[in-house]
Amino acid sequence: MNTPPPNQNSKGKIFSFSTLLFLLLLCVYLQGFFQRDLWPPDEIRVAEIAREMKERNSFIPYLNGKPFLEKPFLHYYLVSLSFQAFGENPVAARIPSLFFTFLTFFLLFLMGKAFQKPHWGIWSIFFLGLFQTFLLSSWLAILDNSLTFFTLLSLYGFLRANLKQKEAS
C-alpha cells in the first residue's frame, strides 16, 4: 500500500478543486459576455476614450478631443490595446474587465496560500464569484474590477510584508 503523504494528497485535491472552480467560473462569467452592445453612458465613454487613445497612439486619455484626466489611464490603455488586437467592438472593450476579474480570483487564491491555508482562497473565490454585482461588473467595460484588483493587490503586499516580518522575529 503506497499512499502518498497527506501533504501531497491535499495539494492534489486543492489543485483539482481550484481547476474545477476556475472552469466553472469561466463558463458562468463568459455566459453573458458576448450578448449585447455597450451600455450608455459609462461603457460608451470608456470605449470612446480608448478609441481616441488608440487613434492618437497616446498614453493620455482623451474624450471628444480634450484630455480626460478624471480616472487612471491604465484601464483605458488596456482597452485600446484590446481594440488593436481584436478590433473596435463591445467584446474587445470588455476584455480588460474580465481579465482583472480573473486576476482578482487568482490573487484571492494567493492570499489564502500566504496564510498556509489555500482552501481559504478557494472559498473566497467561490463566494466572490457568486456575487451578482461582481459578475455584472465583469461584463461591463468599466474600471470597477481593475480598481478591485489593485486594491486587493496592495492588501496582498501588506499581508506578505507583515507575514515576513513575523517570520523574521
Secondary structure, 3 states (H helix, E strand, C coil): CCCCCHHHHHHHHHHHHHHHHHHHHHHHHHHCCCCCCCCCCHHHHHHHHHHHHHHHCCCCCEECCEECCCCCCHHHHHHHHHHHHHCCCHHHHHHHHHHHHHHHHHHHHHHHHHCCCHHHHHHHHHHHHHCHHHHHHHCCCCCHHHHHHHHHHHHHHHHHHHHHHHHHC
